[in-house]
Amino acid sequence: MAFTSHLNSARWHWPTAASIAAACVAAACVIGVALPRTYRAETQLYVTVQADPGQGGSTQQRIGSYQELLRTPVVLQPVIDVLGLRTTPAELADHVEVTSPSETTLLDVIVSDHDPQDVETKRLPFAEAEFGAVGLETMLSAGLRLVHSGDLTLPVLLRAMSSRPAEILGLPQGRLAVGAPADLIRFDPDEPYVVDPEKLHSRCKNTPFDEARMQGRVKMTLVAGAVAYE
C-alpha cells in the first residue's frame, strides 16, 4: 500500500485510534488507583546496650530484637500521618518487613566493665551490696562464646575488643602496624577450662562465671613489647 493510502486511512480512522488510546489510559489509571501502594524505606538503627559480663551471649540477641521497634506505633504512626494512610499502626505492622544486611555487625564495641569490689562489700544483703565484679580476666573467654555459638566471627570479636575501641578513643593501640605500640596477646581460642575464682589474679574474687566452663585462654600478654603475662 502506498504512503498516500496509509495517510488517507489514518485520516478516516483517527477518531477510533484516539478512543482506543483514551480507553487504555483510563484503564491504567483505574488499575493504578485500585492497586495498593507500596512504600520502601531504608534506615539505620544505632543501639547502645550496656550488659554485665554475666549475660554472656545474650547481648547479640537483645540488640537484634530492636528491629521489632520498627513495627511499633511509635515508629509507624508518624509514617501514617505523613503519607496520609487510612490505616492503623497495628494493620500497617502486618505489612512491614524488617531486614538487615547479612554483613551487619550488631556488636561494635565489647568491654569488660571490670569493677572489682572488696569482699566485705559483696557479703551484704542484696539491696545493700556494691555493684561490680571482676571481668577483665574472663572477657575474652566470655566473648568467644559468641564465636563458638556462631553468633560472631572471630575477626569481628577481636575488632570489637581492640581496634574499634582504640579508633573511637583516638588511641594508637589496637592494631598491628609499623610504629604502633606492641600491645599484643597470644591465645588459644579453643582451650577449655573451668573458672576458679581463687586462681584469678584480681584481689576481688567475685565473678559471675564461678565454676563456669569456658573456651579460650590467653597464653601471653605483651605491653609495649615487654612480656607482662605468660
C-alpha positions in Angstrom: 0.0 0.0 0.0 1.3 3.4 -1.0 2.2 6.0 1.6 -0.7 8.2 0.5 -3.1 5.3 1.0 -1.9 4.9 4.7 -2.2 8.6 5.2 -5.8 8.7 3.9 -6.7 5.6 6.0 -5.3 7.3 9.2 -7.3 10.4 8.5 -10.5 8.4 8.3 -9.8 6.2 11.4 -8.1 8.7 13.8 -11.3 9.0 16.0 -11.2 5.3 16.6 -7.5 5.3 17.4 -7.9 8.2 19.8 -10.8 6.4 21.5 -8.7 3.3 22.0 -5.8 5.3 23.4 -8.1 7.2 25.8 -9.6 3.9 27.0 -6.1 2.4 27.6 -5.1 5.5 29.7 -8.3 5.3 31.7 -7.8 1.6 32.4 -4.3 2.3 33.5 -5.5 5.0 35.9 -8.1 2.7 37.4 -5.7 -0.1 37.9 -3.2 2.3 39.5 -5.8 3.5 41.9 -7.1 0.0 42.7 -3.7 -1.5 43.4 -2.3 -0.9 46.9 0.6 1.5 47.1 4.0 0.1 48.1 6.5 2.2 50.0 10.1 1.4 50.6 12.2 3.0 53.3 15.7 2.4 54.4 17.1 3.4 57.8 20.0 2.8 60.1 19.3 1.9 63.7 22.1 2.6 66.2 21.6 0.9 69.6 23.8 1.1 72.7 23.4 -1.7 75.2 25.3 -2.0 78.4 25.5 -5.5 79.7 27.5 -7.0 82.6 29.8 -9.9 81.7 27.4 -12.4 83.3 24.9 -12.0 80.5 27.3 -13.7 78.1 26.0 -14.1 74.6 22.5 -12.7 75.2 23.6 -9.2 74.2 23.7 -10.0 70.5 20.1 -11.3 70.6 19.0 -8.3 72.6 20.3 -5.9 70.0 18.7 -7.9 67.2 15.3 -7.6 68.9 15.5 -3.9 68.5 14.5 -4.4 64.9 11.0 -5.1 66.2 10.8 -1.4 67.2 10.2 -0.6 63.6 6.8 -2.3 63.8 5.6 -0.3 66.9 3.2 2.6 66.9 6.0 4.9 67.9 7.6 4.5 64.5 4.5 3.7 62.3 2.1 6.4 63.5 4.3 9.3 62.1 4.6 7.3 58.8 0.8 7.1 58.6 0.4 10.8 59.3 3.0 11.9 56.8 1.7 9.6 54.0 -1.9 10.2 54.8 -2.7 6.5 55.0 -6.1 5.2 56.1 -4.9 2.5 58.4 -3.8 1.9 62.0 -0.2 1.1 63.2 -1.4 -2.5 64.0 -2.7 -3.0 60.5 0.4 -1.5 58.9 2.7 -3.6 61.0 1.4 -6.7 59.3 2.7 -5.4 56.0 6.1 -4.1 57.3 9.1 -6.3 56.5 12.2 -5.6 58.6 15.5 -7.0 57.4 19.2 -6.2 57.9 22.1 -6.9 55.6 23.8 -10.2 56.2 27.1 -8.5 57.0 25.5 -6.2 59.6 27.7 -6.0 62.7 25.4 -5.6 65.7 28.2 -5.6 68.3 30.5 -2.6 67.7 32.4 -2.5 71.0 32.8 -5.0 73.8 34.3 -4.0 77.1 34.8 -5.9 80.3 33.1 -3.5 82.7 35.8 -4.6 85.2 34.7 -3.2 88.5 36.2 -5.3 91.4 34.8 -4.8 94.9 36.1 -5.7 98.3 34.8 -9.0 99.6 33.1 -7.4 102.6 31.0 -5.0 100.4 29.7 -8.0 98.5 28.7 -10.1 101.5 25.9 -7.7 102.4 22.2 -8.2 101.7 21.5 -7.9 98.0 20.0 -4.4 98.2 23.0 -3.1 100.2 25.8 -4.9 98.3 28.0 -2.9 96.0 27.7 -3.2 92.2 30.6 -4.6 90.3 32.6 -7.8 89.7 35.9 -8.8 88.0 35.5 -9.0 84.3 38.9 -8.4 82.7 40.3 -11.9 83.0 37.2 -13.6 81.7 36.4 -11.0 79.0 38.0 -12.9 76.1 36.5 -16.3 77.1 33.1 -14.8 77.5 33.3 -13.1 74.1 34.5 -16.3 72.5 31.2 -17.9 73.5 29.6 -15.8 70.7 32.2 -17.1 68.3 31.7 -20.8 69.3 27.9 -20.4 69.1 28.2 -18.9 65.6 26.8 -15.5 66.5 30.0 -13.7 65.7 33.1 -14.4 63.6 36.5 -14.2 65.4 37.7 -11.2 63.4 34.5 -9.3 64.4 35.0 -10.1 68.0 38.7 -9.1 68.0 37.8 -5.8 66.3 35.1 -5.1 68.9 37.7 -5.7 71.7 40.7 -3.9 70.2 40.9 -1.8 67.1 37.3 -0.4 67.3 37.6 1.0 70.9 41.0 2.4 70.1 39.6 4.1 67.0 36.7 5.7 68.9 39.1 7.0 71.6 41.7 8.1 69.2 44.4 5.8 70.6 47.3 4.3 68.6 46.8 0.8 70.2 44.6 -1.9 69.0 46.3 -2.5 65.6 49.2 -4.3 64.0 51.2 -1.7 62.1 54.7 -0.4 61.9 55.2 2.1 64.7 52.1 1.1 66.6 52.5 0.2 70.3 53.3 -3.5 70.6 50.4 -4.4 72.9 49.6 -7.9 71.9 48.2 -11.2 73.2 48.7 -14.8 72.2 45.8 -17.0 72.9 44.3 -20.4 72.2 40.6 -19.9 71.2 39.6 -23.5 71.8 41.4 -24.5 75.1 38.7 -25.5 77.6 38.9 -24.7 81.3 36.7 -24.2 84.4 36.7 -20.7 86.0 38.2 -21.0 89.6 37.8 -17.6 91.4 40.7 -18.4 93.7 43.0 -18.5 90.6 42.0 -15.1 89.4 44.8 -12.5 89.6 42.5 -9.8 90.9 42.3 -9.3 94.7 38.5 -9.4 94.2 37.2 -13.0 93.6 33.6 -12.1 92.9 32.8 -13.3 89.3 29.5 -14.3 87.6 31.5 -17.1 85.9 32.3 -19.0 89.1 32.8 -22.7 88.0 31.6 -21.9 84.5 33.0 -24.0 81.6 34.9 -21.7 79.2 36.8 -22.0 76.0 39.8 -19.8 75.1 42.7 -18.8 77.2 45.3 -16.1 77.0 48.8 -17.6 76.9 50.9 -14.4 76.7 50.4 -10.7 77.0 52.8 -8.1 75.7 52.7 -4.5 76.8 54.9 -2.1 74.8 56.8 -5.1 73.6 57.6 -6.4 77.0 56.1 -9.7 78.4 53.6 -8.8 81.1 52.0 -12.2 81.5 52.9 -15.7 80.4 
